Amino acid sequence: MNPAAYLEMGEVEATHWWFSGRRQILLSTMDQLRLPKNSRILEVGCGTGGNLQMLARFGDVSTFEMNAVARDIASRKTGGLYDIRAGQCPHEIPFNEEGCFDLICLFDVLEHIEQDTETLVALRSLLAKDGRILITIPAGQWLYGSHDRFLHHKRRYSSRQLRMKLADAGLRPVRLSHFNTILFPLAVVARLKDKLFRSVFATGAGVPPALINGLFRNVFGSERFLLRYFNLPFGVSLICVIEAA
Protein backbone atom coordinates (compact mmCIF):
# COMPACT_ATOMS: atom_id res chain seq x y z
CA MET A 1 0.00 0.00 0.00
CA ASN A 2 1.12 3.59 -0.57
CA PRO A 3 3.23 4.59 2.50
CA ALA A 4 1.30 7.86 2.74
CA ALA A 5 -1.90 5.86 3.07
CA TYR A 6 -0.63 4.23 6.28
CA LEU A 7 0.02 7.63 7.85
CA GLU A 8 -3.44 8.82 6.81
CA MET A 9 -5.00 5.61 8.13
CA GLY A 10 -3.27 5.98 11.47
CA GLU A 11 -4.75 9.44 11.88
CA VAL A 12 -8.34 8.81 10.79
CA GLU A 13 -9.30 5.15 11.33
CA ALA A 14 -10.67 5.79 14.83
CA THR A 15 -13.09 8.47 13.66
CA HIS A 16 -13.67 8.27 9.88
CA TRP A 17 -17.20 7.07 9.10
CA TRP A 18 -16.01 4.29 6.79
CA PHE A 19 -13.67 2.67 9.31
CA SER A 20 -16.04 3.01 12.26
CA GLY A 21 -19.08 1.91 10.25
CA ARG A 22 -17.21 -1.11 8.92
CA ARG A 23 -16.21 -2.10 12.47
CA GLN A 24 -19.90 -2.09 13.47
CA ILE A 25 -20.67 -4.44 10.58
CA LEU A 26 -17.70 -6.69 11.37
CA LEU A 27 -18.64 -6.90 15.05
CA SER A 28 -22.17 -7.94 14.15
CA THR A 29 -20.89 -10.53 11.66
CA MET A 30 -18.45 -11.99 14.16
CA ASP A 31 -21.15 -12.20 16.82
CA GLN A 32 -23.09 -14.44 14.46
CA LEU A 33 -20.11 -16.76 13.92
CA ARG A 34 -20.39 -18.06 17.50
CA LEU A 35 -16.66 -18.62 17.76
CA PRO A 36 -15.24 -21.03 20.34
CA LYS A 37 -14.35 -19.56 23.71
CA ASN A 38 -10.76 -18.29 23.76
CA SER A 39 -10.51 -18.50 19.98
CA ARG A 40 -7.17 -17.98 18.29
CA ILE A 41 -7.55 -15.15 15.79
CA LEU A 42 -5.13 -13.98 13.09
CA GLU A 43 -5.48 -10.64 11.33
CA VAL A 44 -3.59 -10.58 8.04
CA GLY A 45 -2.34 -7.07 7.29
CA CYS A 46 -3.33 -5.18 10.42
CA GLY A 47 -2.23 -1.82 8.98
CA THR A 48 -2.06 0.67 11.83
CA GLY A 49 -3.94 -1.59 14.24
CA GLY A 50 -7.44 -0.15 14.21
CA ASN A 51 -9.17 -3.54 14.36
CA LEU A 52 -7.07 -5.31 16.99
CA GLN A 53 -9.04 -4.18 20.04
CA MET A 54 -12.29 -5.17 18.33
CA LEU A 55 -10.95 -8.63 17.46
CA ALA A 56 -9.68 -9.13 21.02
CA ARG A 57 -13.29 -9.27 22.21
CA PHE A 58 -13.48 -12.70 20.59
CA GLY A 59 -10.19 -14.29 21.59
CA ASP A 60 -6.40 -14.22 21.51
CA VAL A 61 -5.24 -12.03 18.61
CA SER A 62 -2.06 -12.31 16.56
CA THR A 63 -1.25 -10.36 13.43
CA PHE A 64 1.35 -9.52 10.82
CA GLU A 65 1.94 -6.49 8.63
CA MET A 66 4.48 -5.89 5.87
CA ASN A 67 5.01 -2.16 6.46
CA ALA A 68 7.35 -1.21 9.31
CA VAL A 69 5.82 2.25 9.82
CA ALA A 70 2.34 0.73 10.11
CA ARG A 71 3.60 -1.90 12.57
CA ASP A 72 5.16 0.81 14.73
CA ILE A 73 1.95 2.85 14.75
CA ALA A 74 -0.11 -0.25 15.56
CA SER A 75 2.17 -1.24 18.42
CA ARG A 76 2.15 2.25 19.95
CA LYS A 77 -1.59 2.65 19.44
CA THR A 78 -2.36 -0.65 21.22
CA GLY A 79 0.24 -0.35 23.96
CA GLY A 80 2.19 -3.40 22.81
CA LEU A 81 -0.64 -5.73 23.85
CA TYR A 82 -0.66 -7.80 20.67
CA ASP A 83 1.76 -10.06 18.83
CA ILE A 84 2.46 -7.92 15.74
CA ARG A 85 5.02 -9.52 13.44
CA ALA A 86 6.65 -8.59 10.14
CA GLY A 87 5.41 -10.61 7.19
CA GLN A 88 3.53 -10.64 3.92
CA CYS A 89 1.49 -13.02 1.78
CA PRO A 90 1.76 -15.54 0.39
CA HIS A 91 5.34 -16.64 1.09
CA GLU A 92 6.42 -14.77 4.22
CA ILE A 93 3.68 -15.60 6.71
CA PRO A 94 5.36 -15.59 10.15
CA PHE A 95 2.97 -18.19 11.60
CA ASN A 96 3.55 -21.70 10.33
CA GLU A 97 1.68 -23.86 12.83
CA GLU A 98 -0.82 -25.75 10.68
CA GLY A 99 -4.40 -25.85 11.91
CA CYS A 100 -3.99 -23.34 14.71
CA PHE A 101 -6.39 -20.44 14.02
CA ASP A 102 -10.13 -20.49 14.58
CA LEU A 103 -10.59 -17.27 12.61
CA ILE A 104 -8.38 -15.56 10.02
CA CYS A 105 -9.33 -12.01 9.05
CA LEU A 106 -8.39 -10.00 5.97
CA PHE A 107 -10.11 -6.62 6.08
CA ASP A 108 -9.55 -4.92 2.72
CA VAL A 109 -6.23 -6.68 2.26
CA LEU A 110 -6.62 -9.30 -0.49
CA GLU A 111 -6.95 -6.65 -3.22
CA HIS A 112 -3.40 -5.47 -2.40
CA ILE A 113 -1.87 -8.89 -3.07
CA GLU A 114 -0.85 -9.92 -6.58
CA GLN A 115 -0.95 -13.62 -5.73
CA ASP A 116 -4.38 -13.67 -4.14
CA THR A 117 -5.25 -17.31 -4.86
CA GLU A 118 -1.89 -18.49 -3.53
CA THR A 119 -2.52 -16.41 -0.41
CA LEU A 120 -5.86 -18.11 0.18
CA VAL A 121 -4.21 -21.52 -0.21
CA ALA A 122 -1.52 -20.61 2.33
CA LEU A 123 -4.06 -19.32 4.85
CA ARG A 124 -6.26 -22.39 4.47
CA SER A 125 -3.46 -24.52 5.96
CA LEU A 126 -3.51 -22.35 9.11
CA LEU A 127 -7.21 -22.96 9.81
CA ALA A 128 -8.15 -25.10 12.79
CA LYS A 129 -10.83 -27.75 12.40
CA ASP A 130 -14.07 -25.87 11.64
CA GLY A 131 -12.04 -22.65 11.38
CA ARG A 132 -13.18 -19.83 9.14
CA ILE A 133 -11.80 -16.90 7.18
CA LEU A 134 -13.55 -13.53 7.22
CA ILE A 135 -12.72 -11.08 4.44
CA THR A 136 -13.86 -7.74 3.13
CA ILE A 137 -12.81 -6.55 -0.32
CA PRO A 138 -13.78 -3.74 -2.72
CA ALA A 139 -16.43 -4.72 -5.26
CA GLY A 140 -16.83 -3.89 -8.94
CA GLN A 141 -13.80 -3.44 -11.19
CA TRP A 142 -15.74 -0.75 -13.06
CA LEU A 143 -15.45 1.42 -9.93
CA TYR A 144 -11.64 1.23 -10.01
CA GLY A 145 -10.24 4.77 -9.85
CA SER A 146 -7.88 7.23 -8.21
CA HIS A 147 -8.62 5.98 -4.68
CA ASP A 148 -7.70 2.43 -5.69
CA ARG A 149 -4.51 3.63 -7.37
CA PHE A 150 -3.53 5.64 -4.29
CA LEU A 151 -4.00 2.56 -2.13
CA HIS A 152 -2.14 0.34 -4.64
CA HIS A 153 -5.11 -1.97 -5.21
CA LYS A 154 -4.37 -4.67 -7.77
CA ARG A 155 -8.06 -5.18 -8.51
CA ARG A 156 -11.65 -4.96 -7.31
CA TYR A 157 -13.75 -8.14 -7.21
CA SER A 158 -17.08 -9.42 -8.42
CA SER A 159 -18.83 -12.05 -6.32
CA ARG A 160 -18.40 -14.53 -9.20
CA GLN A 161 -14.66 -13.85 -9.40
CA LEU A 162 -14.28 -14.33 -5.64
CA ARG A 163 -16.18 -17.62 -5.73
CA MET A 164 -13.88 -18.90 -8.47
CA LYS A 165 -10.74 -17.95 -6.56
CA LEU A 166 -12.06 -19.59 -3.41
CA ALA A 167 -12.82 -22.79 -5.32
CA ASP A 168 -9.30 -22.79 -6.80
CA ALA A 169 -7.91 -22.47 -3.26
CA GLY A 170 -9.97 -25.36 -1.87
CA LEU A 171 -12.31 -23.05 0.02
CA ARG A 172 -16.00 -22.24 -0.16
CA PRO A 173 -18.12 -19.27 0.90
CA VAL A 174 -20.50 -19.86 3.79
CA ARG A 175 -21.86 -16.32 3.47
CA LEU A 176 -21.19 -13.82 0.70
CA SER A 177 -22.85 -10.42 0.47
CA HIS A 178 -22.28 -6.93 -0.79
CA PHE A 179 -22.29 -4.10 1.74
CA ASN A 180 -21.92 -0.33 1.81
CA THR A 181 -25.14 -0.47 -0.19
CA ILE A 182 -27.18 2.47 1.10
CA LEU A 183 -24.43 4.96 0.23
CA PHE A 184 -23.64 3.20 -3.05
CA PRO A 185 -25.25 5.88 -5.29
CA LEU A 186 -23.08 8.57 -3.71
CA ALA A 187 -19.99 6.43 -4.18
CA VAL A 188 -20.81 5.88 -7.86
CA VAL A 189 -21.26 9.61 -8.44
CA ALA A 190 -17.95 10.36 -6.68
CA ARG A 191 -16.06 7.71 -8.67
CA LEU A 192 -17.54 8.82 -12.01
CA LYS A 193 -16.70 12.45 -11.18
CA ASP A 194 -13.10 11.50 -10.41
CA LYS A 195 -12.84 9.59 -13.69
CA LEU A 196 -14.43 12.39 -15.72
CA PHE A 197 -12.09 15.02 -14.33
CA ARG A 198 -9.13 12.62 -14.05
CA SER A 199 -8.70 13.52 -10.41
CA VAL A 200 -5.44 12.59 -8.76
CA PHE A 201 -7.04 12.60 -5.31
CA ALA A 202 -10.25 10.70 -4.62
CA THR A 203 -13.38 12.62 -3.69
CA GLY A 204 -14.28 12.14 -0.02
CA ALA A 205 -10.98 10.59 1.04
CA GLY A 206 -10.54 12.83 4.12
CA VAL A 207 -12.68 13.00 7.24
CA PRO A 208 -15.77 15.12 6.44
CA PRO A 209 -17.25 17.66 8.87
CA ALA A 210 -18.45 16.10 12.13
CA LEU A 211 -22.17 16.25 11.28
CA ILE A 212 -21.73 14.55 7.90
CA ASN A 213 -19.20 12.08 9.30
CA GLY A 214 -21.63 11.04 12.03
CA LEU A 215 -24.51 10.75 9.56
CA PHE A 216 -22.53 8.57 7.15
CA ARG A 217 -21.23 6.41 10.03
CA ASN A 218 -24.75 5.75 11.30
CA VAL A 219 -26.15 5.08 7.84
CA PHE A 220 -23.29 2.76 6.88
CA GLY A 221 -23.22 0.99 10.23
CA SER A 222 -26.99 0.42 10.15
CA GLU A 223 -26.47 -2.13 7.39
CA ARG A 224 -25.47 -4.60 10.12
CA PHE A 225 -29.16 -4.96 10.97
CA LEU A 226 -30.03 -5.82 7.36
CA LEU A 227 -27.12 -8.26 7.05
CA ARG A 228 -28.41 -10.26 10.00
CA TYR A 229 -31.33 -11.40 7.87
CA PHE A 230 -30.35 -11.31 4.19
CA ASN A 231 -27.59 -10.62 1.72
CA LEU A 232 -27.38 -7.27 -0.03
CA PRO A 233 -27.43 -7.45 -3.86
CA PHE A 234 -25.01 -4.60 -4.63
CA GLY A 235 -22.61 -2.26 -2.88
CA VAL A 236 -19.15 -0.75 -2.79
CA SER A 237 -17.69 -3.78 -0.97
CA LEU A 238 -18.07 -7.52 -0.44
CA ILE A 239 -17.99 -9.40 2.86
CA CYS A 240 -17.45 -13.14 2.92
CA VAL A 241 -17.30 -15.88 5.56
CA ILE A 242 -15.25 -18.79 4.25
CA GLU A 243 -14.45 -22.37 5.28
CA ALA A 244 -12.43 -25.24 3.85
CA ALA A 245 -14.24 -27.06 1.06
Secondary structure in CASP SS format (residue, H / E / C, confidence):
PFRMAT SS
TARGET T0000
AUTHOR 0000-0000-0000
METHOD secondary structure of the structure
MODEL  1
M C 1.00
N C 1.00
P H 1.00
A H 1.00
A H 1.00
Y H 1.00
L H 1.00
E H 1.00
M H 1.00
G H 1.00
E H 1.00
V H 1.00
E C 1.00
A C 1.00
T C 1.00
H C 1.00
W H 1.00
W H 1.00
F H 1.00
S H 1.00
G H 1.00
R H 1.00
R H 1.00
Q H 1.00
I H 1.00
L H 1.00
L H 1.00
S H 1.00
T H 1.00
M H 1.00
D H 1.00
Q H 1.00
L H 1.00
R C 1.00
L C 1.00
P C 1.00
K C 1.00
N C 1.00
S E 1.00
R E 1.00
I E 1.00
L E 1.00
E E 1.00
V E 1.00
G C 1.00
C C 1.00
G C 1.00
T C 1.00
G C 1.00
G C 1.00
N C 1.00
L H 1.00
Q H 1.00
M H 1.00
L H 1.00
A H 1.00
R H 1.00
F H 1.00
G E 1.00
D E 1.00
V E 1.00
S E 1.00
T E 1.00
F E 1.00
E E 1.00
M C 1.00
N C 1.00
A H 1.00
V H 1.00
A H 1.00
R H 1.00
D H 1.00
I H 1.00
A H 1.00
S H 1.00
R H 1.00
K H 1.00
T C 1.00
G C 1.00
G C 1.00
L C 1.00
Y C 1.00
D E 1.00
I E 1.00
R E 1.00
A E 1.00
G C 1.00
Q E 1.00
C C 1.00
P C 1.00
H C 1.00
E E 1.00
I C 1.00
P C 1.00
F C 1.00
N C 1.00
E C 1.00
E C 1.00
G C 1.00
C C 1.00
F E 1.00
D E 1.00
L E 1.00
I E 1.00
C E 1.00
L E 1.00
F E 1.00
D C 1.00
V C 1.00
L H 1.00
E H 1.00
H H 1.00
I C 1.00
E C 1.00
Q C 1.00
D H 1.00
T H 1.00
E H 1.00
T H 1.00
L H 1.00
V H 1.00
A H 1.00
L H 1.00
R H 1.00
S C 1.00
L C 1.00
L E 1.00
A E 1.00
K E 1.00
D E 1.00
G E 1.00
R E 1.00
I E 1.00
L E 1.00
I E 1.00
T E 1.00
I E 1.00
P E 1.00
A E 1.00
G C 1.00
Q H 1.00
W H 1.00
L H 1.00
Y C 1.00
G C 1.00
S H 1.00
H H 1.00
D H 1.00
R H 1.00
F H 1.00
L C 1.00
H C 1.00
H C 1.00
K C 1.00
R C 1.00
R C 1.00
Y E 1.00
S C 1.00
S H 1.00
R H 1.00
Q H 1.00
L H 1.00
R H 1.00
M H 1.00
K H 1.00
L H 1.00
A H 1.00
D H 1.00
A C 1.00
G C 1.00
L E 1.00
R E 1.00
P E 1.00
V E 1.00
R E 1.00
L E 1.00
S E 1.00
H E 1.00
F E 1.00
N C 1.00
T C 1.00
I C 1.00
L C 1.00
F H 1.00
P H 1.00
L H 1.00
A H 1.00
V H 1.00
V H 1.00
A H 1.00
R H 1.00
L H 1.00
K H 1.00
D H 1.00
K H 1.00
L H 1.00
F C 1.00
R C 1.00
S C 1.00
V C 1.00
F C 1.00
A C 1.00
T C 1.00
G C 1.00
A C 1.00
G C 1.00
V C 1.00
P C 1.00
P C 1.00
A H 1.00
L H 1.00
I H 1.00
N H 1.00
G H 1.00
L H 1.00
F H 1.00
R H 1.00
N H 1.00
V H 1.00
F H 1.00
G H 1.00
S C 1.00
E H 1.00
R H 1.00
F H 1.00
L H 1.00
L H 1.00
R C 1.00
Y C 1.00
F C 1.00
N C 1.00
L E 1.00
P C 1.00
F C 1.00
G C 1.00
V C 1.00
S E 1.00
L E 1.00
I E 1.00
C E 1.00
V E 1.00
I E 1.00
E E 1.00
A E 1.00
A C 1.00
END
